[in-house]
Amino acid sequence: MINVEDDIVLAKFINYMQKALLHKKINYLREKQRVFEQESSLNELDNYYRINEERNLEILNFLNDKEIKVLKLHILEKYTYIEISNILNLKPESIRKIQYRAIKKIKEWRKNNNENGIL
């Protein structure tokens, strides 16, 4: 014999499980969407860095070796003009002029290639 109360309890349990599964599915999809958005952002960032790397290589080809060395030592390594002059056996004033000309070349290159930048 089937008890009506058992059917009601079973119906409530099934309803509860369906809601729980629905919420589980929604949370899964939300998390998957977050991961997808993060992956998209990372791919965009990778593309940005790849494009900038290619552009920076073009700029470096535009500069001579001495200008590249001075910029690397002064901007990246944070050496002073005096320290760079000791490394390259040049006067500090020469180092300053080399850096000035290199930055001027970079600005000119960017202007000719319709690029904006901090230099």
Backbone as CSV, one residue per row, in Angstrom:
resi,resn,N_x,N_y,N_z,CA_x,CA_y,CA_z,C_x,C_y,C_z
1,MET,0.828,-1.170,0.000,0.000,0.000,0.000,0.886,1.253,0.000
2,ILE,0.574,2.254,-0.819,1.359,3.471,-0.971,0.842,4.520,0.002
3,ASN,1.757,5.059,0.749,1.416,6.084,1.719,1.547,7.452,1.062
4,VAL,0.551,8.316,1.206,0.533,9.647,0.597,1.630,10.517,1.205
5,GLU,1.867,10.370,2.487,2.887,11.168,3.147,4.276,10.821,2.599
6,ASP,4.514,9.567,2.294,5.790,9.156,1.703,5.970,9.798,0.336
7,ASP,4.915,9.891,-0.440,4.982,10.530,-1.753,5.309,12.018,-1.634
8,ILE,4.741,12.674,-0.633,4.995,14.104,-0.422,6.458,14.312,-0.024
9,VAL,6.967,13.483,0.877,8.366,13.575,1.307,9.292,13.313,0.122
10,LEU,8.963,12.309,-0.676,9.768,11.984,-1.860,9.735,13.129,-2.857
11,ALA,8.568,13.711,-3.062,8.432,14.845,-3.992,9.257,16.029,-3.498
12,LYS,9.208,16.300,-2.199,10.002,17.399,-1.637,11.497,17.122,-1.784
13,PHE,11.895,15.886,-1.547,13.306,15.514,-1.684,13.768,15.683,-3.129
14,ILE,12.957,15.212,-4.080,13.295,15.350,-5.507,13.387,16.825,-5.887
15,ASN,12.432,17.627,-5.409,12.441,19.061,-5.682,13.718,19.692,-5.109
16,TYR,14.089,19.331,-3.888,15.302,19.831,-3.252,16.539,19.450,-4.068
17,MET,16.623,18.200,-4.505,17.771,17.731,-5.285,17.850,18.444,-6.634
18,GLN,16.710,18.686,-7.260,16.720,19.397,-8.536,17.243,20.821,-8.354
19,LYS,16.785,21.489,-7.283,17.263,22.848,-7.015,18.762,22.839,-6.707
20,ALA,19.195,21.871,-5.921,20.619,21.778,-5.581,21.466,21.555,-6.838
21,LEU,20.987,20.654,-7.705,21.715,20.398,-8.959,21.721,21.626,-9.855
22,LEU,20.590,22.332,-9.900,20.514,23.549,-10.707,21.523,24.581,-10.203
23,HIS,21.577,24.791,-8.889,22.527,25.744,-8.319,23.972,25.291,-8.532
24,LYS,24.202,24.000,-8.437,25.538,23.460,-8.703,25.948,23.755,-10.149
25,LYS,25.000,23.558,-11.062,25.270,23.817,-12.483,25.522,25.308,-12.725
26,ILE,24.729,26.161,-12.087,24.916,27.613,-12.242,26.291,28.019,-11.719
27,ASN,26.670,27.528,-10.557,27.987,27.851,-9.995,29.113,27.344,-10.892
28,TYR,28.937,26.158,-11.443,29.939,25.601,-12.357,30.090,26.498,-13.585
29,LEU,28.954,26.918,-14.153,29.003,27.769,-15.347,29.612,29.136,-15.033
30,ARG,29.277,29.674,-13.856,29.877,30.953,-13.453,31.391,30.820,-13.337
31,GLU,31.840,29.750,-12.694,33.279,29.529,-12.535,33.949,29.323,-13.884
32,LYS,33.284,28.570,-14.755,33.834,28.333,-16.087,33.929,29.645,-16.856
33,GLN,32.917,30.513,-16.702,32.934,31.821,-17.355,34.081,32.665,-16.821
34,ARG,34.305,32.625,-15.484,35.419,33.361,-14.896,36.751,32.879,-15.446
35,VAL,36.909,31.579,-15.535,38.143,30.999,-16.067,38.312,31.416,-17.524
36,PHE,37.219,31.372,-18.288,37.285,31.771,-19.695,37.693,33.241,-19.813
37,GLU,37.100,34.096,-18.964,37.449,35.514,-18.997,38.909,35.726,-18.619
38,GLN,39.387,34.978,-17.622,40.786,35.093,-17.228,41.705,34.623,-18.345
39,GLU,41.346,33.509,-18.994,42.154,33.010,-20.104,42.159,34.015,-21.249
40,SER,40.994,34.626,-21.519,40.925,35.635,-22.576,41.814,36.817,-22.236
41,SER,41.760,37.245,-20.970,42.601,38.359,-20.543,44.075,38.002,-20.671
42,LEU,44.429,36.781,-20.285,45.824,36.357,-20.402,46.260,36.288,-21.858
43,ASN,45.377,35.801,-22.740,45.707,35.758,-24.164,45.889,37.162,-24.723
44,GLU,45.018,38.085,-24.319,45.163,39.475,-24.768,46.473,40.066,-24.261
45,LEU,46.793,39.769,-23.011,48.037,40.273,-22.431,49.251,39.681,-23.151
46,ASP,49.207,38.383,-23.448,50.288,37.744,-24.203,50.456,38.400,-25.565
47,ASN,49.342,38.648,-26.251,49.401,39.301,-27.563,49.988,40.698,-27.443
48,TYR,49.570,41.428,-26.409,50.081,42.779,-26.195,51.592,42.763,-26.002
49,TYR,52.069,41.843,-25.134,53.507,41.764,-24.892,54.263,41.303,-26.127
50,ARG,53.692,40.377,-26.900,54.348,39.910,-28.116,54.468,41.053,-29.122
51,ILE,53.393,41.810,-29.292,53.418,42.945,-30.223,54.417,43.990,-29.750
52,ASN,54.399,44.293,-28.436,55.346,45.272,-27.906,56.779,44.791,-28.036
53,GLU,57.001,43.503,-27.843,58.345,42.954,-27.978,58.835,43.122,-29.419
54,GLU,57.964,42.831,-30.374,58.333,43.008,-31.783,58.622,44.474,-32.080
55,ARG,57.789,45.361,-31.550,57.981,46.799,-31.764,59.283,47.258,-31.128
56,ASN,59.568,46.756,-29.906,60.804,47.145,-29.230,62.031,46.651,-29.986
57,LEU,61.933,45.469,-30.594,63.042,44.984,-31.412,63.265,45.884,-32.617
58,GLU,62.177,46.375,-33.207,62.315,47.316,-34.323,63.010,48.593,-33.861
59,ILE,62.626,49.082,-32.679,63.252,50.293,-32.140,64.734,50.046,-31.887
60,LEU,65.065,48.875,-31.316,66.477,48.580,-31.047,67.294,48.507,-32.330
61,ASN,66.682,48.028,-33.405,67.384,48.006,-34.689,67.631,49.418,-35.201
62,PHE,66.839,50.354,-34.735,66.932,51.747,-35.145,68.072,52.466,-34.413
63,LEU,68.490,51.932,-33.250,69.546,52.546,-32.437,70.874,51.837,-32.654
64,ASN,71.980,52.561,-32.397,73.283,51.897,-32.502,73.626,51.224,-31.171
65,ASP,74.688,50.438,-31.163,75.066,49.643,-29.984,75.357,50.504,-28.756
66,LYS,76.029,51.606,-28.966,76.386,52.472,-27.842,75.130,53.062,-27.205
67,GLU,74.174,53.473,-28.025,72.924,54.027,-27.501,72.142,52.970,-26.717
68,ILE,72.123,51.758,-27.236,71.421,50.666,-26.548,72.080,50.385,-25.197
69,LYS,73.411,50.325,-25.175,74.118,50.068,-23.922,73.826,51.144,-22.882
70,VAL,73.875,52.407,-23.320,73.633,53.514,-22.394,72.208,53.457,-21.849
71,LEU,71.236,53.228,-22.720,69.846,53.154,-22.258,69.635,51.996,-21.295
72,LYS,70.185,50.835,-21.626,70.049,49.683,-20.728,70.669,49.959,-19.366
73,LEU,71.886,50.491,-19.380,72.582,50.738,-18.120,71.884,51.816,-17.288
74,HIS,71.430,52.879,-17.941,70.839,53.986,-17.190,69.385,53.721,-16.793
75,ILE,68.586,53.235,-17.732,67.157,53.068,-17.453,66.864,51.748,-16.747
76,LEU,67.414,50.657,-17.252,67.104,49.354,-16.663,67.933,49.054,-15.424
77,GLU,69.223,49.306,-15.505,70.123,48.960,-14.394,70.274,50.083,-13.366
78,LYS,69.753,51.267,-13.688,69.761,52.416,-12.774,71.167,52.925,-12.437
79,TYR,72.089,52.771,-13.395,73.426,53.328,-13.207,73.395,54.836,-13.430
80,THR,74.296,55.549,-12.766,74.414,56.993,-12.979,75.278,57.227,-14.227
81,TYR,75.267,58.483,-14.689,76.103,58.824,-15.848,77.590,58.581,-15.547
82,ILE,77.997,58.863,-14.336,79.402,58.664,-13.961,79.758,57.177,-13.984
83,GLU,78.884,56.340,-13.441,79.138,54.892,-13.447,79.190,54.358,-14.879
84,ILE,78.282,54.827,-15.713,78.278,54.378,-17.117,79.528,54.869,-17.824
85,SER,79.936,56.095,-17.521,81.147,56.625,-18.166,82.370,55.797,-17.787
86,ASN,82.421,55.307,-16.569,83.530,54.434,-16.152,83.473,53.092,-16.877
87,ILE,82.285,52.572,-17.071,82.131,51.282,-17.762,82.505,51.402,-19.229
88,LEU,82.047,52.477,-19.886,82.266,52.629,-21.331,83.476,53.492,-21.681
89,ASN,84.195,53.951,-20.672,85.381,54.802,-20.884,85.051,56.047,-21.708
90,LEU,83.992,56.716,-21.291,83.585,57.973,-21.921,83.331,59.001,-20.822
91,LYS,83.238,60.271,-21.211,82.931,61.315,-20.243,81.444,61.255,-19.880
92,PRO,81.104,61.618,-18.645,79.694,61.631,-18.237,78.823,62.503,-19.148
93,GLU,79.365,63.609,-19.605,78.607,64.480,-20.514,78.311,63.761,-21.830
94,SER,79.252,62.954,-22.296,79.034,62.178,-23.527,77.912,61.157,-23.323
95,ILE,77.888,60.546,-22.158,76.841,59.572,-21.849,75.475,60.250,-21.874
96,ARG,75.394,61.431,-21.261,74.140,62.174,-21.241,73.684,62.512,-22.657
97,LYS,74.618,62.925,-23.504,74.277,63.271,-24.887,73.841,62.037,-25.685
98,ILE,74.519,60.920,-25.475,74.153,59.674,-26.167,72.729,59.277,-25.790
99,GLN,72.425,59.367,-24.492,71.074,59.006,-24.054,70.049,59.981,-24.639
100,TYR,70.350,61.261,-24.624,69.446,62.263,-25.176,69.155,61.979,-26.648
101,ARG,70.204,61.691,-27.415,70.019,61.408,-28.848,69.222,60.119,-29.067
102,ALA,69.481,59.112,-28.234,68.752,57.849,-28.361,67.262,58.058,-28.092
103,ILE,66.952,58.806,-27.046,65.543,59.075,-26.734,64.907,59.904,-27.848
104,LYS,65.654,60.836,-28.370,65.152,61.644,-29.491,64.866,60.756,-30.711
105,LYS,65.746,59.795,-30.993,65.531,58.857,-32.101,64.273,58.012,-31.877
106,ILE,64.088,57.567,-30.638,62.919,56.746,-30.325,61.638,57.562,-30.517
107,LYS,61.653,58.798,-30.056,60.480,59.665,-30.237,60.196,59.876,-31.722
108,GLU,61.241,60.086,-32.480,61.082,60.281,-33.925,60.540,59.014,-34.591
109,TRP,61.064,57.863,-34.171,60.596,56.587,-34.717,59.117,56.395,-34.415
110,ARG,58.724,56.674,-33.178,57.319,56.525,-32.788,56.432,57.487,-33.556
111,LYS,56.919,58.698,-33.739,56.143,59.695,-34.493,55.942,59.224,-35.928
112,ASN,56.990,58.697,-36.531,56.905,58.215,-37.920,56.049,56.957,-38.046
113,ASN,55.948,56.182,-36.966,55.164,54.951,-37.002,53.817,55.097,-36.277
114,ASN,53.417,56.349,-36.023,52.131,56.635,-35.373,51.959,55.882,-34.073
115,GLU,52.952,55.914,-33.234,52.886,55.222,-31.936,52.996,56.237,-30.826
116,ASN,52.330,55.924,-29.724,52.414,56.739,-28.519,53.197,55.966,-27.476
117,GLY,53.927,56.678,-26.678,54.697,55.992,-25.636,55.165,56.976,-24.596
118,ILE,55.863,56.474,-23.592,56.318,57.346,-22.519,57.608,58.082,-22.895
119,LEU,58.336,57.571,-23.862,59.575,58.256,-24.265,59.271,59.264,-25.351
